[in-house]
Amino acid sequence: MGKGRKALIYLAIATTLLALSILFLLWSISYMERSRIATSLVSALAGFSLLSAALYALRLSAYLYGVEKSEQ
């Protein structure tokens, strides 16, 4: 792959996961307003799990970018 391409792929994946986590957390609030507690908790769990994955992918992207920059 080209220089910096892997880091950009991980950055795109992280951005997508971050958007999905925000969506799930907003759904969780919406479900809680309608007194659907179990659905709200499951949505919150999914949202926080996706947020954790997004932060890990962002960290991996920064690491790959640094490694590729140091190789130049």
Secondary structure, DSSP 4 states (H G I P E B T S, - for coil): --TTHHHHHHHHHHHHHHHHHHHHHHHHHHHHHTT-HHHHHHHHHHHHHHHHHHHHHHHHHHHHHHHHHHH-
